[in-house]
């Protein structure tokens, strides 16, 4: 039986962040389940995050982004791990999405139509988001806008579904025991999804 191909995309720019620990925990669980796991740490990539001309003029992709596109195409399941900053994900992750999820790769607009073709169908995703507020507060009071944008207007827009979302918080005031419990849960999740 073929091994499940999982790609983990860590959107936190700090290599020593709790998001990095969550990335390692998920990868460990998925590998224990026999999955083929690849990891992209966006903060370590060399690329210009600015989509300078929008879609009017093509900006050549740097080698790291070309590699990322190949890893996305090969993956069956994509796991996004990122912190919540100003209600959404970090700027470098937004730049990664802007530069990588391009027309012709992730979607294709139809001629003379409002509709589009979803070019990443057949893939699923999990989004794990850390925050400094309780998860219920982010969803109920703040509407979960950043998660909705990633899930609905990026991943599902390109055909990736279902998309599971997990919010972990508050982190800033949490104890080590709380963080360790979540690392254990995320490792178990990796085993289940692997």
N, C-alpha and C positions, 0 to 999 in steps of 0.2 A: 504494500500500500504506500502511495506517495506521501511524503511528509508535507504537512500544511505549511504554506509560505506566509510568514507574518513579518510585516515591516512595522517597526516602532519609530515614531518621529517625535523626538524630544524638542519641544519648542522653547525651552528655557535657555537663555544665553549663557548662564553661569554653570560651568562644569561641576561645581561643588554644591549645587542646589538640591533640595529635597526632590524636585522633579527628576533629577538624575538618579537618585536612589529608587524612586518609583519605577523608572525605566529599567534599571537593573533587576528589580524585584519581578516585574512582569516578564522580562526576558528569561530569567531563571526558571520561572514556572512553566513558560511555554516550551523551553528547551527540555525540561524534565518530561513534558508530555510528548516529546518527539518532534516538535515543530522545527522548521528551518527558519531561524530568526535573523533578520537584518536590522540594524539600528542606524538612524540618521540623527546626529546631534546638530541641529540647525546652527547653533552658536559656533560650531567648529568649521562650518563651510566657508569657502571663499567665493563671495558673489556680491553684486550690487543689488540691494533689495528694492531699488527704485525702478518701477516699470515706466521708464522715462517718457515714452511716446504713447502709452496706453496700447491699444491694438492697431493704431494707425500705421506704425512702422515697427518692424520686428527688431528687437534687441537680441543679439547673439547670446545664447546660453553659455555660461561658464561650465567647465568640465564637471564641477561638483553638482551643478543643477542637471546636467545631462545624465549623470550617474543616478541622481535622485529620481528622475523620470523613469529610468529603466527599472529601478527598484520598485517604484509604484506600480508599473505595468506587470511586474512579475509577482507581486504580492496578491494573496487571496484576501487577507485581512490586514487592515491598517490601524494601528493604535497611535492616537495622538495624545501626548502628555504635555500639559502646559500650565503655567500659572495664569490667574486672572489679574490683569493689570488694567485699571481704568475701565472695568466692565467687559474686557475682551482679552484677546491673547496678545503677547508682546509684538512690538513693531517688526522685529526680525522674522517672526513667524508669518506675519502678514505679508512681508516682502517676499518670503519664500513661496507662499501661495500665489501671490501676484505673478511671480516670475515663472513658476513651474506649471500651474494649472491653466495652461494657455489654450486658445482655440486651436483645434486640430490635434491636441493631445488629450485634454480632459472633456471637451465638448465641441460641438460644431453648430453654428447658427445656420438655419435653413434659409435658402434664397427667398427673398420677398415674404418672409414669415416672421411672426413673433416667437415661433417654436424653435427648438434646438434638439440635436441628437446628443445623448448622454454616452460618452465614449469610455467611461470607466465602470460600466455595468458588470455585475457578477462579483463585485468585491463588497466586503462588509467592513465596518469600522467600529471602534470603541474610542471614546474621547474621555480622558481622565483629566480633570481640571482642579487645581488647588487654588484656594482663596483665603483671605483673611476675614471672612464673614461666614456665618453659618450657611450651609447649602440651602436650607429652606428659605432663608432671607433673600438670598440671591435669586432664587426661582420665583418666590411669591411676591416679594416687595419690588425687586428690581427687574423682574420679568425674564431673567436669564438670557438677555439679548445677545451676549457674545457667544454663548453656546448655541443658541438658535441660528445665529449667522453661520457658524462653522458647519453645523449639522444640515440645516435646510438650504442655505444659499451657496454653500460650497460643495460639500460632500454629496448630498442627495441631488443637487443640481447636476452633478457630473455622473450620476447613476449609482453611487456607492450607497447601498442600503441593505439591511437595516443599520442604523447608527445608534449604538448604545452610549448614553452619557452618564458619567459618574462625577459628582462634585465632592471634594474633600475640603472641609474647613470648619471652623477657622484654624489656620495653621500658625499664625504669628504668636498667639497666646497658648498654643497647645503644649502639652507635656510630651516627653520622649515616649512614654507608654502609648499615647494616642497615635503618634507618628508610626511607632513600631507596629501597632495593630493594623494600620492601613497598609504598611509594607507587606505584612502577612496576607491581608485580604487581596492585595493586588497580585502577589505571587500566586495565590490560589486561582484568581481570575485568569492569569496566564496559563495555568494548568488546564482550566476548563476550556478556554478558547483555543488552546494548542492542540 
